[in-house]
Amino acid sequence: MWRTLIVEDEQYARASLCKLFTKANIPFEIIGEAVNGEEGLQLIRELQPDVVISDIFMPLMDGIRLLQLTRKEGHECRFVMLTAVSEFEYARQALEYGASGYLMKLSLDLKELKQTMDKVAGELTRMDKLRLADKWFPDKTTQEPTDHPELNRMITYIEEHFAEDVTLKRLAEYVRMDASYVSDLFKKKMGITMTHFIQNRRVQAAKMLLTETEKTVSEVGRLVGFENDNYFIKIFKRWCGLTPNEYRKEQKIVL
């Protein structure tokens, strides 16, 4: 669940938005509410939300200034602006500062909320995958893994994109080589098939997430590139001898 903060000075608007979130059945949970930008900034510092839904015009500090200061302090939370028709020019300005989207306060319904938050969820998932790749492979340039430059390019690509739909065809196109040749070359140089190499990268990343986060098994699987929960569990057990839940429990005992 993505952690969401609401910043809105009108109590009725906050309550209506909370009610819509409950009905929408979307992967976002509201963890706090603020009545102005100053209070919102303080809660961003304390709660570290994934998403901030903020009104534009508020007392003490408006939503655009809140967005600017949040970015200046280095917080990566996504912003969705609440706006009225007469404020659309300000909403456009917020988009220029990096807001993910906006919601029309007076006409907001379930469909609009779901569409906007689905877009935000996609952005958050991509950010998580990038952070995961950076954390799991922090230094990819200190030593070339093989003596073959094009194979090294493929390995680097896999390490940076393993959570995506990486296929033999895509990699062959990436290095402009024949797919059959790429497959044979990979197995010869690495001693493992490309499919197994990608699976191993995903499983290693999953082990880190299972140990260091409270994300569900399903969320972990999707973050590392498995769209099907059962397949993720099957591959994880093949490499580790344990299911993801069993591995997580074992690590908690060790720690």
C-alpha positions as CSV (number, residue, x, y, z in Angstrom):
1,M,0.0,0.0,0.0
2,W,1.3,3.4,-0.9
3,R,1.3,5.9,2.0
4,T,-0.8,9.0,1.3
5,L,-1.0,12.4,3.0
6,I,-3.9,14.8,2.4
7,V,-3.2,18.5,2.7
8,E,-6.5,20.5,2.4
9,D,-7.9,23.3,4.6
10,E,-11.5,22.4,4.1
11,Q,-12.7,19.7,6.5
12,Y,-15.5,18.6,4.2
13,A,-13.2,18.2,1.2
14,R,-10.8,16.1,3.3
15,A,-13.7,13.9,4.5
16,S,-15.1,13.4,1.0
17,L,-11.7,12.5,-0.3
18,C,-11.1,9.9,2.4
19,K,-14.5,8.4,1.7
20,L,-13.7,8.1,-2.0
21,F,-10.4,6.4,-1.2
22,T,-12.2,3.8,0.8
23,K,-14.7,3.1,-2.0
24,A,-12.1,3.1,-4.8
25,N,-10.3,0.0,-3.7
26,I,-6.9,1.3,-4.8
27,P,-3.5,0.5,-3.2
28,F,-3.2,3.7,-1.3
29,E,-3.7,4.3,2.5
30,I,-4.2,7.7,4.1
31,I,-1.7,8.1,6.9
32,G,-2.3,11.7,7.8
33,E,-4.1,14.9,7.2
34,A,-3.0,18.5,7.3
35,V,-5.0,21.8,7.1
36,N,-2.3,24.0,5.4
37,G,1.0,23.8,3.7
38,E,3.1,24.5,6.7
39,E,1.5,21.6,8.6
40,G,1.8,19.5,5.5
41,L,5.5,20.1,5.2
42,Q,6.0,19.1,8.8
43,L,4.1,15.9,8.3
44,I,6.0,15.1,5.1
45,R,9.2,15.3,7.1
46,E,7.8,13.1,9.9
47,L,5.8,10.5,8.0
48,Q,7.7,10.3,4.7
49,P,4.6,9.6,2.6
50,D,4.8,8.2,-0.9
51,V,2.0,10.5,-2.2
52,V,0.8,14.0,-1.2
53,I,-2.6,15.1,-2.3
54,S,-2.7,18.9,-1.8
55,D,-5.1,21.7,-2.4
56,I,-3.6,24.7,-4.2
57,F,-4.9,27.6,-2.3
58,M,-4.6,27.3,1.5
59,P,-3.7,29.6,4.4
60,L,-0.1,30.0,5.6
61,M,1.4,28.1,2.7
62,D,-0.2,27.2,-0.7
63,G,0.2,23.9,-2.4
64,I,2.6,25.0,-5.1
65,R,5.0,26.4,-2.5
66,L,4.6,23.2,-0.5
67,L,5.6,21.2,-3.6
68,Q,8.6,23.5,-4.2
69,L,9.9,23.2,-0.6
70,T,9.3,19.5,-0.6
71,R,11.5,19.0,-3.7
72,K,14.1,21.5,-2.3
73,E,14.4,19.3,0.8
74,G,14.9,16.2,-1.3
75,H,11.7,14.3,-0.6
76,E,10.6,12.1,-3.5
77,C,6.9,11.8,-2.7
78,R,4.6,12.2,-5.7
79,F,2.2,15.2,-5.7
80,V,-1.4,15.3,-6.9
81,M,-3.1,18.7,-6.8
82,L,-6.7,19.5,-5.8
83,T,-8.0,22.3,-7.9
84,A,-11.2,24.1,-9.0
85,V,-11.9,25.2,-12.6
86,S,-10.9,28.8,-11.9
87,E,-7.5,27.5,-10.6
88,F,-6.6,25.4,-13.6
89,E,-3.7,27.7,-14.6
90,Y,-2.1,27.1,-11.1
91,A,-2.6,23.4,-11.6
92,R,-0.7,23.6,-14.8
93,Q,2.1,25.5,-13.0
94,A,2.2,22.7,-10.4
95,L,2.7,20.1,-13.2
96,E,5.6,22.1,-14.4
97,Y,7.2,21.8,-10.9
98,G,6.8,18.0,-11.1
99,A,3.3,17.2,-9.8
100,S,2.0,13.9,-11.2
101,G,-1.5,15.2,-11.9
102,Y,-4.5,17.0,-10.5
103,L,-8.0,16.3,-9.3
104,M,-11.0,18.6,-9.9
105,K,-12.5,19.2,-6.4
106,L,-16.1,19.9,-7.4
107,S,-16.5,17.1,-9.9
108,L,-14.3,14.4,-8.4
109,D,-15.7,10.9,-8.8
110,L,-14.4,7.3,-8.4
111,K,-13.4,7.0,-12.1
112,E,-11.3,10.1,-12.1
113,L,-9.7,9.2,-8.8
114,K,-8.8,5.7,-10.0
115,Q,-7.3,7.0,-13.3
116,T,-5.2,9.6,-11.6
117,M,-4.0,7.3,-8.8
118,D,-3.3,4.4,-11.2
119,K,-0.9,6.8,-13.0
120,V,0.8,7.7,-9.7
121,A,1.1,4.0,-8.7
122,G,2.9,3.4,-12.0
123,E,5.3,6.2,-11.3
124,L,5.9,4.9,-7.7
125,T,6.5,1.4,-9.0
126,R,9.1,2.6,-11.5
127,M,10.8,4.6,-8.8
128,D,11.0,1.6,-6.5
129,K,12.5,-0.5,-9.3
130,L,15.1,2.1,-10.0
131,R,16.0,2.3,-6.3
132,L,16.1,-1.4,-6.1
133,A,18.5,-1.7,-9.0
134,D,20.7,1.0,-7.6
135,K,20.8,-0.7,-4.2
136,W,21.4,-4.2,-5.4
137,F,23.9,-3.3,-8.1
138,P,25.5,-0.1,-6.6
139,D,28.7,-0.3,-8.6
140,K,28.4,-1.9,-12.0
141,T,31.5,-0.3,-13.6
142,T,34.5,-1.3,-11.4
143,Q,35.1,-4.6,-13.2
144,E,33.9,-6.0,-16.5
145,P,32.2,-9.4,-15.9
146,T,33.6,-11.0,-19.1
147,D,36.1,-10.4,-21.9
148,H,33.3,-9.8,-24.5
149,P,32.2,-6.2,-24.7
150,E,28.7,-6.9,-26.2
151,L,28.1,-9.5,-23.5
152,N,29.1,-7.0,-20.9
153,R,26.6,-4.5,-22.3
154,M,23.9,-7.2,-22.0
155,I,24.8,-8.0,-18.4
156,T,24.7,-4.3,-17.5
157,Y,21.3,-4.0,-19.2
158,I,19.9,-6.9,-17.3
159,E,21.2,-5.5,-14.0
160,E,19.5,-2.2,-14.7
161,H,16.2,-3.6,-16.2
162,F,15.8,-7.0,-14.6
163,A,12.5,-6.0,-13.1
164,E,11.1,-5.4,-16.6
165,D,10.2,-7.7,-19.4
166,V,13.7,-8.6,-20.4
167,T,13.8,-11.2,-23.2
168,L,16.4,-12.8,-25.4
169,K,14.9,-11.0,-28.4
170,R,15.1,-7.6,-26.7
171,L,18.7,-8.1,-25.6
172,A,19.7,-9.3,-29.1
173,E,18.2,-6.2,-30.6
174,Y,19.9,-4.1,-28.0
175,V,23.4,-5.3,-29.1
176,R,22.4,-5.9,-32.7
177,M,23.3,-9.5,-32.8
178,D,21.5,-12.7,-33.8
179,A,19.3,-14.1,-30.9
180,S,20.5,-17.7,-31.3
181,Y,24.2,-16.5,-31.2
182,V,23.5,-14.4,-28.2
183,S,22.0,-17.3,-26.4
184,D,24.9,-19.6,-27.1
185,L,27.5,-16.9,-26.3
186,F,25.8,-16.1,-22.9
187,K,25.8,-19.8,-21.9
188,K,29.4,-20.3,-23.0
189,K,30.8,-17.2,-21.3
190,M,28.7,-17.2,-18.1
191,G,28.2,-20.9,-17.6
192,I,24.4,-20.3,-17.2
193,T,21.5,-19.6,-19.5
194,M,20.3,-16.1,-19.9
195,T,16.9,-17.1,-18.4
196,H,18.5,-18.5,-15.3
197,F,20.8,-15.5,-15.0
198,I,17.7,-13.1,-15.0
199,Q,15.8,-15.4,-12.6
200,N,18.8,-15.3,-10.2
201,R,19.0,-11.5,-10.3
202,R,15.3,-11.2,-9.6
203,V,15.5,-13.7,-6.7
204,Q,18.5,-12.0,-5.1
205,A,16.7,-8.7,-5.3
206,A,13.6,-10.3,-3.8
207,K,15.6,-11.7,-0.9
208,M,16.7,-8.2,-0.1
209,L,13.2,-6.8,-0.2
210,L,11.8,-9.7,1.9
211,T,14.5,-9.1,4.6
212,E,14.5,-5.3,4.6
213,T,10.9,-4.3,3.9
214,E,7.4,-5.2,5.0
215,K,6.1,-5.5,1.5
216,T,3.8,-8.5,0.8
217,V,5.1,-11.4,-1.2
218,S,2.9,-10.3,-4.1
219,E,4.3,-6.8,-4.0
220,V,7.9,-8.1,-3.9
221,G,7.3,-10.4,-6.8
222,R,6.0,-7.6,-9.0
223,L,8.8,-5.2,-8.0
224,V,11.4,-7.7,-9.1
225,G,9.7,-8.6,-12.4
226,F,7.3,-11.5,-11.7
227,E,3.7,-10.7,-12.7
228,N,2.3,-14.0,-11.5
229,D,2.5,-14.8,-7.7
230,N,2.5,-18.6,-8.1
231,Y,5.3,-18.4,-10.7
232,F,7.3,-16.1,-8.4
233,I,7.0,-18.5,-5.5
234,K,7.9,-21.5,-7.7
235,I,11.1,-19.8,-9.0
236,F,12.1,-18.4,-5.6
237,K,11.8,-21.9,-4.0
238,R,13.8,-23.4,-6.9
239,W,16.7,-21.1,-6.2
240,C,16.5,-20.8,-2.4
241,G,14.9,-24.1,-1.3
242,L,12.3,-22.0,0.6
243,T,9.1,-20.1,-0.3
244,P,9.3,-16.3,0.1
245,N,7.4,-16.5,3.3
246,E,9.6,-19.2,4.7
247,Y,12.7,-17.3,3.8
248,R,11.4,-14.1,5.5
249,K,10.6,-16.0,8.7
250,E,14.0,-17.6,8.7
251,Q,15.8,-14.3,8.2
252,K,13.8,-12.8,11.1
253,I,15.0,-15.6,13.4
254,V,18.6,-15.1,12.3
255,L,18.4,-11.3,12.9
